[in-house]
Amino acid sequence: MSECKLNHSKSDVQNKYDQQEEYLPEDIRNLFQVFFKKEHSQSTINTVFHLLKKYDLAESSEQKRRNEQLKEIVC
C-alpha cells in the first residue's frame, strides 16, 4: 500500500467497513464490533481504513494478508 497523506475519521472507517463487511470473514467482522466502541490513534484509524479499502477487489492472497493485519490491529 502506498503512503496516504490524508487522515481518515472514525466515520470514514465505519463507512468503509459497511461497504466491505459482506466480503470479510466472520471472525474479522466480530472484531470490528469491539473496535468501533473504543478510541484509537490516528495512525491506527488510517491503517484500518486502507486495509479495508478495495478489500473486495483484492486477490485471495492479499485478502489473507490483510486479514492477518486486521486481526493484529483490531483485536
mmCIF file of the N, C-alpha and C atoms, coordinates in Angstrom:
data_MODEL
# 
_entry.id   MODEL 
# 
loop_
_atom_site.group_PDB 
_atom_site.id 
_atom_site.type_symbol 
_atom_site.label_atom_id 
_atom_site.label_alt_id 
_atom_site.label_comp_id 
_atom_site.label_asym_id 
_atom_site.label_entity_id 
_atom_site.label_seq_id 
_atom_site.pdbx_PDB_ins_code 
_atom_site.Cartn_x 
_atom_site.Cartn_y 
_atom_site.Cartn_z 
_atom_site.occupancy 
_atom_site.B_iso_or_equiv 
_atom_site.pdbx_formal_charge 
_atom_site.auth_seq_id 
_atom_site.auth_comp_id 
_atom_site.auth_asym_id 
_atom_site.auth_atom_id 
_atom_site.pdbx_PDB_model_num 
ATOM 1   N N  . MET A 1 1  ? 0.839   -1.185  0.000  1.00 0.00 ? 1  MET A N  1 
ATOM 2   C CA . MET A 1 1  ? 0.000   0.000   0.000  1.00 0.00 ? 1  MET A CA 1 
ATOM 3   C C  . MET A 1 1  ? 0.878   1.240   0.000  1.00 0.00 ? 1  MET A C  1 
ATOM 4   N N  . SER A 1 2  ? 0.488   2.186   -0.761 1.00 0.00 ? 2  SER A N  1 
ATOM 5   C CA . SER A 1 2  ? 1.232   3.433   -0.793 1.00 0.00 ? 2  SER A CA 1 
ATOM 6   C C  . SER A 1 2  ? 0.839   4.296   0.400  1.00 0.00 ? 2  SER A C  1 
ATOM 7   N N  . GLU A 1 3  ? 1.749   5.178   0.755  1.00 0.00 ? 3  GLU A N  1 
ATOM 8   C CA . GLU A 1 3  ? 1.522   6.070   1.891  1.00 0.00 ? 3  GLU A CA 1 
ATOM 9   C C  . GLU A 1 3  ? 0.485   7.125   1.534  1.00 0.00 ? 3  GLU A C  1 
ATOM 10  N N  . CYS A 1 4  ? -0.473  7.309   2.421  1.00 0.00 ? 4  CYS A N  1 
ATOM 11  C CA . CYS A 1 4  ? -1.534  8.289   2.214  1.00 0.00 ? 4  CYS A CA 1 
ATOM 12  C C  . CYS A 1 4  ? -1.304  9.451   3.173  1.00 0.00 ? 4  CYS A C  1 
ATOM 13  N N  . LYS A 1 5  ? -1.413  10.646  2.669  1.00 0.00 ? 5  LYS A N  1 
ATOM 14  C CA . LYS A 1 5  ? -1.196  11.840  3.497  1.00 0.00 ? 5  LYS A CA 1 
ATOM 15  C C  . LYS A 1 5  ? -2.485  12.318  4.172  1.00 0.00 ? 5  LYS A C  1 
ATOM 16  N N  . LEU A 1 6  ? -3.608  11.709  3.819  1.00 0.00 ? 6  LEU A N  1 
ATOM 17  C CA . LEU A 1 6  ? -4.903  12.121  4.345  1.00 0.00 ? 6  LEU A CA 1 
ATOM 18  C C  . LEU A 1 6  ? -5.218  11.388  5.644  1.00 0.00 ? 6  LEU A C  1 
ATOM 19  N N  . ASN A 1 7  ? -5.667  12.119  6.648  1.00 0.00 ? 7  ASN A N  1 
ATOM 20  C CA . ASN A 1 7  ? -6.130  11.496  7.886  1.00 0.00 ? 7  ASN A CA 1 
ATOM 21  C C  . ASN A 1 7  ? -7.604  11.176  7.749  1.00 0.00 ? 7  ASN A C  1 
ATOM 22  N N  . HIS A 1 8  ? -7.933  9.926   7.994  1.00 0.00 ? 8  HIS A N  1 
ATOM 23  C CA . HIS A 1 8  ? -9.315  9.480   7.901  1.00 0.00 ? 8  HIS A CA 1 
ATOM 24  C C  . HIS A 1 8  ? -9.971  9.563   9.278  1.00 0.00 ? 8  HIS A C  1 
ATOM 25  N N  . SER A 1 9  ? -11.269 9.703   9.283  1.00 0.00 ? 9  SER A N  1 
ATOM 26  C CA . SER A 1 9  ? -12.009 9.768   10.544 1.00 0.00 ? 9  SER A CA 1 
ATOM 27  C C  . SER A 1 9  ? -12.531 8.386   10.907 1.00 0.00 ? 9  SER A C  1 
ATOM 28  N N  . LYS A 1 10 ? -12.978 8.259   12.127 1.00 0.00 ? 10 LYS A N  1 
ATOM 29  C CA . LYS A 1 10 ? -13.603 7.010   12.570 1.00 0.00 ? 10 LYS A CA 1 
ATOM 30  C C  . LYS A 1 10 ? -14.846 6.734   11.713 1.00 0.00 ? 10 LYS A C  1 
ATOM 31  N N  . SER A 1 11 ? -15.519 7.781   11.332 1.00 0.00 ? 11 SER A N  1 
ATOM 32  C CA . SER A 1 11 ? -16.685 7.666   10.455 1.00 0.00 ? 11 SER A CA 1 
ATOM 33  C C  . SER A 1 11 ? -16.291 7.133   9.076  1.00 0.00 ? 11 SER A C  1 
ATOM 34  N N  . ASP A 1 12 ? -15.145 7.553   8.561  1.00 0.00 ? 12 ASP A N  1 
ATOM 35  C CA . ASP A 1 12 ? -14.642 7.029   7.289  1.00 0.00 ? 12 ASP A CA 1 
ATOM 36  C C  . ASP A 1 12 ? -14.421 5.525   7.377  1.00 0.00 ? 12 ASP A C  1 
ATOM 37  N N  . VAL A 1 13 ? -13.842 5.102   8.488  1.00 0.00 ? 13 VAL A N  1 
ATOM 38  C CA . VAL A 1 13 ? -13.584 3.673   8.690  1.00 0.00 ? 13 VAL A CA 1 
ATOM 39  C C  . VAL A 1 13 ? -14.901 2.917   8.793  1.00 0.00 ? 13 VAL A C  1 
ATOM 40  N N  . GLN A 1 14 ? -15.858 3.474   9.514  1.00 0.00 ? 14 GLN A N  1 
ATOM 41  C CA . GLN A 1 14 ? -17.167 2.824   9.645  1.00 0.00 ? 14 GLN A CA 1 
ATOM 42  C C  . GLN A 1 14 ? -17.833 2.681   8.273  1.00 0.00 ? 14 GLN A C  1 
ATOM 43  N N  . ASN A 1 15 ? -17.787 3.725   7.472  1.00 0.00 ? 15 ASN A N  1 
ATOM 44  C CA . ASN A 1 15 ? -18.374 3.680   6.133  1.00 0.00 ? 15 ASN A CA 1 
ATOM 45  C C  . ASN A 1 15 ? -17.672 2.655   5.247  1.00 0.00 ? 15 ASN A C  1 
ATOM 46  N N  . LYS A 1 16 ? -16.349 2.634   5.320  1.00 0.00 ? 16 LYS A N  1 
ATOM 47  C CA . LYS A 1 16 ? -15.589 1.678   4.512  1.00 0.00 ? 16 LYS A CA 1 
ATOM 48  C C  . LYS A 1 16 ? -15.885 0.252   4.987  1.00 0.00 ? 16 LYS A C  1 
ATOM 49  N N  . TYR A 1 17 ? -15.974 0.066   6.294  1.00 0.00 ? 17 TYR A N  1 
ATOM 50  C CA . TYR A 1 17 ? -16.330 -1.249  6.838  1.00 0.00 ? 17 TYR A CA 1 
ATOM 51  C C  . TYR A 1 17 ? -17.709 -1.675  6.334  1.00 0.00 ? 17 TYR A C  1 
ATOM 52  N N  . ASP A 1 18 ? -18.668 -0.772  6.373  1.00 0.00 ? 18 ASP A N  1 
ATOM 53  C CA . ASP A 1 18 ? -20.028 -1.086  5.915  1.00 0.00 ? 18 ASP A CA 1 
ATOM 54  C C  . ASP A 1 18 ? -20.019 -1.523  4.447  1.00 0.00 ? 18 ASP A C  1 
ATOM 55  N N  . GLN A 1 19 ? -19.174 -0.905  3.640  1.00 0.00 ? 19 GLN A N  1 
ATOM 56  C CA . GLN A 1 19 ? -19.074 -1.260  2.219  1.00 0.00 ? 19 GLN A CA 1 
ATOM 57  C C  . GLN A 1 19 ? -18.443 -2.641  2.012  1.00 0.00 ? 19 GLN A C  1 
ATOM 58  N N  . GLN A 1 20 ? -17.534 -2.995  2.900  1.00 0.00 ? 20 GLN A N  1 
ATOM 59  C CA . GLN A 1 20 ? -16.757 -4.231  2.719  1.00 0.00 ? 20 GLN A CA 1 
ATOM 60  C C  . GLN A 1 20 ? -17.209 -5.385  3.614  1.00 0.00 ? 20 GLN A C  1 
ATOM 61  N N  . GLU A 1 21 ? -18.104 -5.127  4.517  1.00 0.00 ? 21 GLU A N  1 
ATOM 62  C CA . GLU A 1 21 ? -18.497 -6.108  5.533  1.00 0.00 ? 21 GLU A CA 1 
ATOM 63  C C  . GLU A 1 21 ? -18.827 -7.483  4.954  1.00 0.00 ? 21 GLU A C  1 
ATOM 64  N N  . GLU A 1 22 ? -19.604 -7.532  3.900  1.00 0.00 ? 22 GLU A N  1 
ATOM 65  C CA . GLU A 1 22 ? -20.035 -8.818  3.347  1.00 0.00 ? 22 GLU A CA 1 
ATOM 66  C C  . GLU A 1 22 ? -18.873 -9.639  2.787  1.00 0.00 ? 22 GLU A C  1 
ATOM 67  N N  . TYR A 1 23 ? -17.737 -9.003  2.514  1.00 0.00 ? 23 TYR A N  1 
ATOM 68  C CA . TYR A 1 23 ? -16.579 -9.702  1.959  1.00 0.00 ? 23 TYR A CA 1 
ATOM 69  C C  . TYR A 1 23 ? -15.594 -10.172 3.028  1.00 0.00 ? 23 TYR A C  1 
ATOM 70  N N  . LEU A 1 24 ? -15.762 -9.664  4.241  1.00 0.00 ? 24 LEU A N  1 
ATOM 71  C CA . LEU A 1 24 ? -14.852 -10.002 5.330  1.00 0.00 ? 24 LEU A CA 1 
ATOM 72  C C  . LEU A 1 24 ? -15.255 -11.312 6.000  1.00 0.00 ? 24 LEU A C  1 
ATOM 73  N N  . PRO A 1 25 ? -14.275 -12.090 6.454  1.00 0.00 ? 25 PRO A N  1 
ATOM 74  C CA . PRO A 1 25 ? -14.595 -13.314 7.195  1.00 0.00 ? 25 PRO A CA 1 
ATOM 75  C C  . PRO A 1 25 ? -15.321 -12.966 8.501  1.00 0.00 ? 25 PRO A C  1 
ATOM 76  N N  . GLU A 1 26 ? -16.131 -13.876 8.976  1.00 0.00 ? 26 GLU A N  1 
ATOM 77  C CA . GLU A 1 26 ? -16.942 -13.629 10.168 1.00 0.00 ? 26 GLU A CA 1 
ATOM 78  C C  . GLU A 1 26 ? -16.097 -13.266 11.390 1.00 0.00 ? 26 GLU A C  1 
ATOM 79  N N  . ASP A 1 27 ? -14.962 -13.936 11.568 1.00 0.00 ? 27 ASP A N  1 
ATOM 80  C CA . ASP A 1 27 ? -14.138 -13.648 12.747 1.00 0.00 ? 27 ASP A CA 1 
ATOM 81  C C  . ASP A 1 27 ? -13.617 -12.211 12.721 1.00 0.00 ? 27 ASP A C  1 
ATOM 82  N N  . ILE A 1 28 ? -13.347 -11.680 11.542 1.00 0.00 ? 28 ILE A N  1 
ATOM 83  C CA . ILE A 1 28 ? -12.902 -10.284 11.412 1.00 0.00 ? 28 ILE A CA 1 
ATOM 84  C C  . ILE A 1 28 ? -14.077 -9.348  11.693 1.00 0.00 ? 28 ILE A C  1 
ATOM 85  N N  . ARG A 1 29 ? -15.231 -9.666  11.151 1.00 0.00 ? 29 ARG A N  1 
ATOM 86  C CA . ARG A 1 29 ? -16.420 -8.826  11.389 1.00 0.00 ? 29 ARG A CA 1 
ATOM 87  C C  . ARG A 1 29 ? -16.719 -8.730  12.883 1.00 0.00 ? 29 ARG A C  1 
ATOM 88  N N  . ASN A 1 30 ? -16.589 -9.826  13.585 1.00 0.00 ? 30 ASN A N  1 
ATOM 89  C CA . ASN A 1 30 ? -16.854 -9.818  15.032 1.00 0.00 ? 30 ASN A CA 1 
ATOM 90  C C  . ASN A 1 30 ? -15.892 -8.901  15.778 1.00 0.00 ? 30 ASN A C  1 
ATOM 91  N N  . LEU A 1 31 ? -14.639 -8.855  15.348 1.00 0.00 ? 31 LEU A N  1 
ATOM 92  C CA . LEU A 1 31 ? -13.657 -7.987  15.994 1.00 0.00 ? 31 LEU A CA 1 
ATOM 93  C C  . LEU A 1 31 ? -14.005 -6.510  15.834 1.00 0.00 ? 31 LEU A C  1 
ATOM 94  N N  . PHE A 1 32 ? -14.615 -6.167  14.724 1.00 0.00 ? 32 PHE A N  1 
ATOM 95  C CA . PHE A 1 32 ? -14.954 -4.768  14.478 1.00 0.00 ? 32 PHE A CA 1 
ATOM 96  C C  . PHE A 1 32 ? -16.046 -4.259  15.418 1.00 0.00 ? 32 PHE A C  1 
ATOM 97  N N  . GLN A 1 33 ? -16.873 -5.136  15.934 1.00 0.00 ? 33 GLN A N  1 
ATOM 98  C CA . GLN A 1 33 ? -17.918 -4.700  16.863 1.00 0.00 ? 33 GLN A CA 1 
ATOM 99  C C  . GLN A 1 33 ? -17.282 -4.050  18.094 1.00 0.00 ? 33 GLN A C  1 
ATOM 100 N N  . VAL A 1 34 ? -16.184 -4.618  18.552 1.00 0.00 ? 34 VAL A N  1 
ATOM 101 C CA . VAL A 1 34 ? -15.460 -4.056  19.699 1.00 0.00 ? 34 VAL A CA 1 
ATOM 102 C C  . VAL A 1 34 ? -14.618 -2.862  19.267 1.00 0.00 ? 34 VAL A C  1 
ATOM 103 N N  . PHE A 1 35 ? -13.996 -2.957  18.112 1.00 0.00 ? 35 PHE A N  1 
ATOM 104 C CA . PHE A 1 35 ? -13.133 -1.893  17.609 1.00 0.00 ? 35 PHE A CA 1 
ATOM 105 C C  . PHE A 1 35 ? -13.859 -0.556  17.567 1.00 0.00 ? 35 PHE A C  1 
ATOM 106 N N  . PHE A 1 36 ? -15.081 -0.554  17.086 1.00 0.00 ? 36 PHE A N  1 
ATOM 107 C CA . PHE A 1 36 ? -15.816 0.702   16.931 1.00 0.00 ? 36 PHE A CA 1 
ATOM 108 C C  . PHE A 1 36 ? -16.272 1.307   18.259 1.00 0.00 ? 36 PHE A C  1 
ATOM 109 N N  . LYS A 1 37 ? -16.203 0.558   19.320 1.00 0.00 ? 37 LYS A N  1 
ATOM 110 C CA . LYS A 1 37 ? -16.606 1.075   20.637 1.00 0.00 ? 37 LYS A CA 1 
ATOM 111 C C  . LYS A 1 37 ? -15.449 1.755   21.369 1.00 0.00 ? 37 LYS A C  1 
ATOM 112 N N  . LYS A 1 38 ? -14.239 1.609   20.849 1.00 0.00 ? 38 LYS A N  1 
ATOM 113 C CA . LYS A 1 38 ? -13.056 2.147   21.511 1.00 0.00 ? 38 LYS A CA 1 
ATOM 114 C C  . LYS A 1 38 ? -12.483 3.328   20.736 1.00 0.00 ? 38 LYS A C  1 
ATOM 115 N N  . GLU A 1 39 ? -11.632 4.082   21.418 1.00 0.00 ? 39 GLU A N  1 
ATOM 116 C CA . GLU A 1 39 ? -10.902 5.176   20.777 1.00 0.00 ? 39 GLU A CA 1 
ATOM 117 C C  . GLU A 1 39 ? -9.569  4.627   20.263 1.00 0.00 ? 39 GLU A C  1 
ATOM 118 N N  . HIS A 1 40 ? -9.106  5.165   19.130 1.00 0.00 ? 40 HIS A N  1 
ATOM 119 C CA . HIS A 1 40 ? -7.865  4.686   18.526 1.00 0.00 ? 40 HIS A CA 1 
ATOM 120 C C  . HIS A 1 40 ? -7.039  5.864   18.040 1.00 0.00 ? 40 HIS A C  1 
ATOM 121 N N  . SER A 1 41 ? -5.762  5.614   17.902 1.00 0.00 ? 41 SER A N  1 
ATOM 122 C CA . SER A 1 41 ? -4.869  6.661   17.389 1.00 0.00 ? 41 SER A CA 1 
ATOM 123 C C  . SER A 1 41 ? -5.178  6.927   15.924 1.00 0.00 ? 41 SER A C  1 
ATOM 124 N N  . GLN A 1 42 ? -4.763  8.089   15.472 1.00 0.00 ? 42 GLN A N  1 
ATOM 125 C CA . GLN A 1 42 ? -4.972  8.450   14.074 1.00 0.00 ? 42 GLN A CA 1 
ATOM 126 C C  . GLN A 1 42 ? -4.265  7.456   13.155 1.00 0.00 ? 42 GLN A C  1 
ATOM 127 N N  . SER A 1 43 ? -3.107  7.026   13.544 1.00 0.00 ? 43 SER A N  1 
ATOM 128 C CA . SER A 1 43 ? -2.343  6.065   12.759 1.00 0.00 ? 43 SER A CA 1 
ATOM 129 C C  . SER A 1 43 ? -3.111  4.750   12.594 1.00 0.00 ? 43 SER A C  1 
ATOM 130 N N  . THR A 1 44 ? -3.707  4.276   13.672 1.00 0.00 ? 44 THR A N  1 
ATOM 131 C CA . THR A 1 44 ? -4.494  3.038   13.625 1.00 0.00 ? 44 THR A CA 1 
ATOM 132 C C  . THR A 1 44 ? -5.709  3.206   12.728 1.00 0.00 ? 44 THR A C  1 
ATOM 133 N N  . ILE A 1 45 ? -6.397  4.311   12.863 1.00 0.00 ? 45 ILE A N  1 
ATOM 134 C CA . ILE A 1 45 ? -7.579  4.579   12.033 1.00 0.00 ? 45 ILE A CA 1 
ATOM 135 C C  . ILE A 1 45 ? -7.193  4.600   10.553 1.00 0.00 ? 45 ILE A C  1 
ATOM 136 N N  . ASN A 1 46 ? -6.106  5.280   10.226 1.00 0.00 ? 46 ASN A N  1 
ATOM 137 C CA . ASN A 1 46 ? -5.662  5.347   8.840  1.00 0.00 ? 46 ASN A CA 1 
ATOM 138 C C  . ASN A 1 46 ? -5.286  3.968   8.302  1.00 0.00 ? 46 ASN A C  1 
ATOM 139 N N  . THR A 1 47 ? -4.578  3.190   9.107  1.00 0.00 ? 47 THR A N  1 
ATOM 140 C CA . THR A 1 47 ? -4.161  1.852   8.685  1.00 0.00 ? 47 THR A CA 1 
ATOM 141 C C  . THR A 1 47 ? -5.356  0.957   8.432  1.00 0.00 ? 47 THR A C  1 
ATOM 142 N N  . VAL A 1 48 ? -6.315  0.954   9.343  1.00 0.00 ? 48 VAL A N  1 
ATOM 143 C CA . VAL A 1 48 ? -7.504  0.113   9.185  1.00 0.00 ? 48 VAL A CA 1 
ATOM 144 C C  . VAL A 1 48 ? -8.292  0.535   7.948  1.00 0.00 ? 48 VAL A C  1 
ATOM 145 N N  . PHE A 1 49 ? -8.423  1.833   7.741  1.00 0.00 ? 49 PHE A N  1 
ATOM 146 C CA . PHE A 1 49 ? -9.125  2.323   6.554  1.00 0.00 ? 49 PHE A CA 1 
ATOM 147 C C  . PHE A 1 49 ? -8.494  1.742   5.288  1.00 0.00 ? 49 PHE A C  1 
ATOM 148 N N  . HIS A 1 50 ? -7.180  1.796   5.198  1.00 0.00 ? 50 HIS A N  1 
ATOM 149 C CA . HIS A 1 50 ? -6.507  1.335   3.984  1.00 0.00 ? 50 HIS A CA 1 
ATOM 150 C C  . HIS A 1 50 ? -6.509  -0.182  3.853  1.00 0.00 ? 50 HIS A C  1 
ATOM 151 N N  . LEU A 1 51 ? -6.578  -0.899  4.948  1.00 0.00 ? 51 LEU A N  1 
ATOM 152 C CA . LEU A 1 51 ? -6.713  -2.355  4.868  1.00 0.00 ? 51 LEU A CA 1 
ATOM 153 C C  . LEU A 1 51 ? -8.097  -2.745  4.352  1.00 0.00 ? 51 LEU A C  1 
ATOM 154 N N  . LEU A 1 52 ? -9.083  -1.937  4.671  1.00 0.00 ? 52 LEU A N  1 
ATOM 155 C CA . LEU A 1 52 ? -10.445 -2.206  4.196  1.00 0.00 ? 52 LEU A CA 1 
ATOM 156 C C  . LEU A 1 52 ? -10.675 -1.722  2.766  1.00 0.00 ? 52 LEU A C  1 
ATOM 157 N N  . LYS A 1 53 ? -9.938  -0.692  2.378  1.00 0.00 ? 53 LYS A N  1 
ATOM 158 C CA . LYS A 1 53 ? -10.142 -0.080  1.064  1.00 0.00 ? 53 LYS A CA 1 
ATOM 159 C C  . LYS A 1 53 ? -9.913  -1.108  -0.054 1.00 0.00 ? 53 LYS A C  1 
ATOM 160 N N  . LYS A 1 54 ? -10.924 -1.255  -0.907 1.00 0.00 ? 54 LYS A N  1 
ATOM 161 C CA . LYS A 1 54 ? -10.892 -2.175  -2.052 1.00 0.00 ? 54 LYS A CA 1 
ATOM 162 C C  . LYS A 1 54 ? -10.597 -3.618  -1.641 1.00 0.00 ? 54 LYS A C  1 
ATOM 163 N N  . TYR A 1 55 ? -10.970 -3.969  -0.417 1.00 0.00 ? 55 TYR A N  1 
ATOM 164 C CA . TYR A 1 55 ? -10.781 -5.349  0.060  1.00 0.00 ? 55 TYR A CA 1 
ATOM 165 C C  . TYR A 1 55 ? -11.450 -6.334  -0.883 1.00 0.00 ? 55 TYR A C  1 
ATOM 166 N N  . ASP A 1 56 ? -12.644 -5.994  -1.330 1.00 0.00 ? 56 ASP A N  1 
ATOM 167 C CA . ASP A 1 56 ? -13.413 -6.891  -2.200 1.00 0.00 ? 56 ASP A CA 1 
ATOM 168 C C  . ASP A 1 56 ? -12.734 -7.154  -3.538 1.00 0.00 ? 56 ASP A C  1 
ATOM 169 N N  . LEU A 1 57 ? -11.884 -6.254  -3.983 1.00 0.00 ? 57 LEU A N  1 
ATOM 170 C CA . LEU A 1 57 ? -11.205 -6.394  -5.266 1.00 0.00 ? 57 LEU A CA 1 
ATOM 171 C C  . LEU A 1 57 ? -9.838  -7.071  -5.154 1.00 0.00 ? 57 LEU A C  1 
ATOM 172 N N  . ALA A 1 58 ? -9.373  -7.254  -3.925 1.00 0.00 ? 58 ALA A N  1 
ATOM 173 C CA . ALA A 1 58 ? -8.050  -7.845  -3.710 1.00 0.00 ? 58 ALA A CA 1 
ATOM 174 C C  . ALA A 1 58 ? -8.079  -9.346  -3.985 1.00 0.00 ? 58 ALA A C  1 
ATOM 175 N N  . GLU A 1 59 ? -6.947  -9.853  -4.449 1.00 0.00 ? 59 GLU A N  1 
ATOM 176 C CA . GLU A 1 59 ? -6.812  -11.291 -4.667 1.00 0.00 ? 59 GLU A CA 1 
ATOM 177 C C  . GLU A 1 59 ? -6.857  -12.010 -3.318 1.00 0.00 ? 59 GLU A C  1 
ATOM 178 N N  . SER A 1 60 ? -7.155  -13.274 -3.356 1.00 0.00 ? 60 SER A N  1 
ATOM 179 C CA . SER A 1 60 ? -7.296  -14.080 -2.147 1.00 0.00 ? 60 SER A CA 1 
ATOM 180 C C  . SER A 1 60 ? -6.063  -13.994 -1.242 1.00 0.00 ? 60 SER A C  1 
ATOM 181 N N  . SER A 1 61 ? -4.883  -14.064 -1.825 1.00 0.00 ? 61 SER A N  1 
ATOM 182 C CA . SER A 1 61 ? -3.657  -13.992 -1.025 1.00 0.00 ? 61 SER A CA 1 
ATOM 183 C C  . SER A 1 61 ? -3.518  -12.631 -0.348 1.00 0.00 ? 61 SER A C  1 
ATOM 184 N N  . GLU A 1 62 ? -3.918  -11.579 -1.041 1.00 0.00 ? 62 GLU A N  1 
ATOM 185 C CA . GLU A 1 62 ? -3.876  -10.230 -0.472 1.00 0.00 ? 62 GLU A CA 1 
ATOM 186 C C  . GLU A 1 62 ? -4.919  -10.091 0.635  1.00 0.00 ? 62 GLU A C  1 
ATOM 187 N N  . GLN A 1 63 ? -6.089  -10.668 0.448  1.00 0.00 ? 63 GLN A N  1 
ATOM 188 C CA . GLN A 1 63 ? -7.113  -10.637 1.495  1.00 0.00 ? 63 GLN A CA 1 
ATOM 189 C C  . GLN A 1 63 ? -6.615  -11.356 2.744  1.00 0.00 ? 63 GLN A C  1 
ATOM 190 N N  . LYS A 1 64 ? -5.949  -12.471 2.585  1.00 0.00 ? 64 LYS A N  1 
ATOM 191 C CA . LYS A 1 64 ? -5.403  -13.205 3.733  1.00 0.00 ? 64 LYS A CA 1 
ATOM 192 C C  . LYS A 1 64 ? -4.376  -12.358 4.474  1.00 0.00 ? 64 LYS A C  1 
ATOM 193 N N  . ARG A 1 65 ? -3.515  -11.682 3.725  1.00 0.00 ? 65 ARG A N  1 
ATOM 194 C CA . ARG A 1 65 ? -2.512  -10.805 4.343  1.00 0.00 ? 65 ARG A CA 1 
ATOM 195 C C  . ARG A 1 65 ? -3.191  -9.692  5.128  1.00 0.00 ? 65 ARG A C  1 
ATOM 196 N N  . ARG A 1 66 ? -4.207  -9.089  4.522  1.00 0.00 ? 66 ARG A N  1 
ATOM 197 C CA . ARG A 1 66 ? -4.942  -8.013  5.201  1.00 0.00 ? 66 ARG A CA 1 
ATOM 198 C C  . ARG A 1 66 ? -5.681  -8.543  6.426  1.00 0.00 ? 66 ARG A C  1 
ATOM 199 N N  . ASN A 1 67 ? -6.241  -9.741  6.321  1.00 0.00 ? 67 ASN A N  1 
ATOM 200 C CA . ASN A 1 67 ? -6.937  -10.338 7.465  1.00 0.00 ? 67 ASN A CA 1 
ATOM 201 C C  . ASN A 1 67 ? -6.004  -10.469 8.660  1.00 0.00 ? 67 ASN A C  1 
ATOM 202 N N  . GLU A 1 68 ? -4.789  -10.924 8.406  1.00 0.00 ? 68 GLU A N  1 
ATOM 203 C CA . GLU A 1 68 ? -3.820  -11.081 9.490  1.00 0.00 ? 68 GLU A CA 1 
ATOM 204 C C  . GLU A 1 68 ? -3.484  -9.731  10.119 1.00 0.00 ? 68 GLU A C  1 
ATOM 205 N N  . GLN A 1 69 ? -3.303  -8.725  9.292  1.00 0.00 ? 69 GLN A N  1 
ATOM 206 C CA . GLN A 1 69 ? -3.017  -7.387  9.812  1.00 0.00 ? 69 GLN A CA 1 
ATOM 207 C C  . GLN A 1 69 ? -4.215  -6.835  10.591 1.00 0.00 ? 69 GLN A C  1 
ATOM 208 N N  . LEU A 1 70 ? -5.405  -7.035  10.062 1.00 0.00 ? 70 LEU A N  1 
ATOM 209 C CA . LEU A 1 70 ? -6.606  -6.555  10.765 1.00 0.00 ? 70 LEU A CA 1 
ATOM 210 C C  . LEU A 1 70 ? -6.755  -7.243  12.116 1.00 0.00 ? 70 LEU A C  1 
ATOM 211 N N  . LYS A 1 71 ? -6.487  -8.528  12.175 1.00 0.00 ? 71 LYS A N  1 
ATOM 212 C CA . LYS A 1 71 ? -6.592  -9.254  13.447 1.00 0.00 ? 71 LYS A CA 1 
ATOM 213 C C  . LYS A 1 71 ? -5.633  -8.670  14.476 1.00 0.00 ? 71 LYS A C  1 
ATOM 214 N N  . GLU A 1 72 ? -4.427  -8.333  14.045 1.00 0.00 ? 72 GLU A N  1 
ATOM 215 C CA . GLU A 1 72 ? -3.433  -7.777  14.959 1.00 0.00 ? 72 GLU A CA 1 
ATOM 216 C C  . GLU A 1 72 ? -3.842  -6.386  15.456 1.00 0.00 ? 72 GLU A C  1 
ATOM 217 N N  . ILE A 1 73 ? -4.391  -5.587  14.568 1.00 0.00 ? 73 ILE A N  1 
ATOM 218 C CA . ILE A 1 73 ? -4.712  -4.196  14.898 1.00 0.00 ? 73 ILE A CA 1 
ATOM 219 C C  . ILE A 1 73 ? -6.052  -4.064  15.613 1.00 0.00 ? 73 ILE A C  1 
ATOM 220 N N  . VAL A 1 74 ? -7.072  -4.730  15.101 1.00 0.00 ? 74 VAL A N  1 
ATOM 221 C CA . VAL A 1 74 ? -8.431  -4.538  15.578 1.00 0.00 ? 74 VAL A CA 1 
ATOM 222 C C  . VAL A 1 74 ? -8.654  -5.243  16.915 1.00 0.00 ? 74 VAL A C  1 
ATOM 223 N N  . CYS A 1 75 ? -7.971  -6.289  17.151 1.00 0.00 ? 75 CYS A N  1 
ATOM 224 C CA . CYS A 1 75 ? -8.168  -7.124  18.342 1.00 0.00 ? 75 CYS A CA 1 
ATOM 225 C C  . CYS A 1 75 ? -7.764  -6.481  19.628 1.00 0.00 ? 75 CYS A C  1 
# 
